Amino acid sequence: MKKSRPPPQRKYSPPPWHLLESWQTTAWLKVDPEKGLNQDEARQRLAAYGPNVLREPRRRSMARMFFSQFADFMIIVLILAGAVSGFIGELTDTVTIIVIVVLNAVIGFVQEYRAEQAIIALKRLASPIAQVLRDGEIRTVAAHELVPGDLVLLEAGNVVPADLRLLDVARLKVEEAALTGESHPAEKTGALIKELDSPLGDRHNMAYKGSVATYGRGVGIVIATGMDTELGKIAELLHRERETKTPLQQRLARFGQRLSLLILAICAIIFLAGLLRGETPLQMFLTAISLAVAAIPEALPAVATVSLAVGARRLVKKNALIRRLPAVETLGSVTFICSDKTGTLTQNRMVAEAFYVGNRLHNNIDGNFPSLLLRAFALNNDIRCGRNGRLHGDPTEMALYKAAADAGYDGAQLAKEAPRLDEIPFDSERKLMTTLHSENSEVIAYSKGAPENLLPRCGTQWTADGPQALDSKKIMAAAEQMAANGLRVLALAYRYLAEQPQAPSADEIETELCFLGLAGLLDPPRPEAREAVALCKSAGITPVMITGDHPATALAVAVRLGIAEKADKVLIGRQLANMSLAEFEKEVESVRVYARVAPEQKIKIVKALQDRGEFVAMTGDGVNDAPALRCANIGIAMGKIGTDVAREAAHMVLQDDNFATIVTAVREGRRIYDNIRKFVKYVMTGNSAEIWTLFLAPFVGLPLPLLPIQILWINLVTDGLPGLALAAEPEERGTMQRPPRPPQESLFAQGMWQHILWIGLLMGGISLFSQGWAYFGGSTHWQSIVFTVLTLSQMGHVLAIRSESVSLFGRGFFSNRLLLGAVALTFALQMAVLYVPFLQPIFKTEALSATELLFSLALSSVVFFAVEIEKWLRRRGWLYRNHHNG
């Protein structure tokens, strides 16, 4: 594995940045504060300073990873046994054992390397992003590409991507507890700090990598990246942390440990029984060790990791980024999906469809609209225009901005004529936004927000005859009517101020406003969302909509999507706040729509559902959503509109913010888990068959059925390609028509342990029957026959278990070409071992006659048809009737 080079040293000693004026900082870093760095300069600096990442502990080399495959106790014993064989003259056995051990190590190395590479790739995909100003245009870049001199735009919810000297702030607050220990967010300013040795917590003109912007906005210049940041200095002091295993890995590891003890006990019995029957101690020792190596499923945790990691990479292609591998396993248990409305269930493309102005509803803007309302549409927003003329910003604001533009009020031109003086940013408590502008030597404040929040702050309303007394009831009735039609309703108002306030506050500015009008906006449902909702219901998953919108708006959209019926109750955030958790739990499972819900109330919804035994997936995008995302069984963050904080807290990130992608991830998660079960079923059944064959032979008067080299060969060719090819198995029919898997359900539930037991016993019994038929019939090829029957029986088994209930003939032979190829290759290798002359002395085999080969093939197929009968009984509900027909 290629070693990462340490980043180059700085070319200069950095100044105390907090002591510099803004212009001194930009001059020192040679950057134009109006345009930022150009792309060429950014590339050169990236080469000079290295990527903006914290150095991770050096990973194991490929050589070390390969040789660690020989560190297993049973493998060491097997190598020693091979050495003993060579010492007493059995050189063929020694060479063959060593070759098979090396092949096993190669397979184990490939599995481990693929898992590590898949996880590295996932971490790379999950790296945070940053908004920067380059070439005079706002760009989104990966945070690891930031360089000193980059101008970074911060908003509430962003994780600070590098150490910054703040140049411009608008009520910016940053949570710095990880660095300073202060529990409250620090208020930031662009002003100069005069104390050279001021502690980090007092450097209010700085923002440090790893801290979180919780309020307001700001622009900062990168002054340190990677290990040169304050966080990097702390990272140098930290010890290496090990990766934690997934719950599935832990369960498989515990199971493997218990099973290993049982297998070792059985091997000891086989060893003693062989000695009593007159076999040589070395022969029985090699047999017992070979059987233990073949039967102990030490690879199960590694295979689970490979399956989860590769499955997670498949999900990336479907726009679902898994940030924590256990989420892949957990997806199959989801019973409730609590989803945001805007952007997830809808297109996040708002259109202004209706207006209430001058006590009348309008379907479009006409000449009777007040100029102040249209100016408010154009100015009261954070819309930005890129170099290519493309607009960037919130979809709601974009709709109003475009409505004003269509009426002849160009926002960019108005912003020059009436520049913004200050602002009171939107927050989830006020649900209002106010901007202050200079117009004709006067100061005017434009406010917009939810009608029920804005109207109490208004004293008058606009009419064609001038401001009149406010009729709140009539306005709210109009808002209700618009919302009932599925529209999102915003109210707008204005107020002239005598002078510009020094530090405007909501209580000071947002009072005695003059109401201008209502705007009704429509965010159309995504075309694929209705189908995804129907698929959820068929899969036993209940979709729930949670939104901050008006209750009537929420219900109208939910009805259109099939989430709710017109008569369904909508639970409002205020009602939810007044309910105790016990009261809420009584009806939480029947609520399908939540409206006017604050982000922090999502936690209450999650806990109530979990207390009722439900498994909850919760979506979110804001800072305040993070606790609920962490609390949910599956936290799902939005990749496009989500904040860094939400993404860090989530188990999964939707790269397209699409509800249908959640359903796709659930489907894929169920397929991955099913395939892990199939692999476990296949390996454990084959291993149990080998144990039964060797364990029962002495009790029915038969000699040792298999030699050590044959046992190792069976393990190599059957557990290798055919087993791994099961991971590529397509999803089961009806995957999304069955109920979710209970989260505490054992991996071996749904009849799996019974299958392993009886099919393993059947396979062993058939192998012993073939041995008895040949042995007592006088054939000298009896050992080759049982060797072939046991190997090919496992091939029939792997084909049959491709589905738990559907026949192979119904599923199609060619629907998993990789598995078909693996089975064909295994068959060819087994025939080579039997019929290629130079391989016969190595594996102690003899060429079978046509009759013997046909007999072996016929017996091998018994297992296939037995499993097909088991599935037939299962389909009719006569077997495992307490389990779903996966």
DARABEL-V716540 format. One record per helix or strand of 2 or more residues. SS is the DSSP state (~ for helix, > for strand). FROM is the first residue (numbers start at 0). LEN is the number of residues. Records with the same first field share a line. If there is no record, write none. Layout:
SS->FROM-LEN + FROM-LEN
This chain:
~->16-3 + 21-7 + 38-11 + 61-10 + 72-15 + 90-35 + 142-3 + 176-4 + 199-3 + 225-3 + 229-8 + 246-30 + 280-15 + 299-18 + 325-8 + 370-9 + 394-12 + 410-7 + 450-7 + 471-13 + 505-4 + 528-10 + 550-11 + 572-6 + 580-10 + 600-11 + 622-9 + 643-6 + 658-42 + 707-21 + 734-3 + 751-25 + 781-19 + 807-4 + 812-23 + 836-7 + 849-26
>->35-2 + 128-6 + 136-6 + 150-5 + 162-13 + 185-2 + 205-2 + 211-13 + 319-3 + 335-5 + 345-12 + 359-3 + 383-2 + 390-2 + 419-5 + 431-8 + 441-8 + 457-4 + 467-2 + 487-10 + 512-13 + 541-5 + 569-3 + 592-3 + 615-5 + 633-5 + 651-3
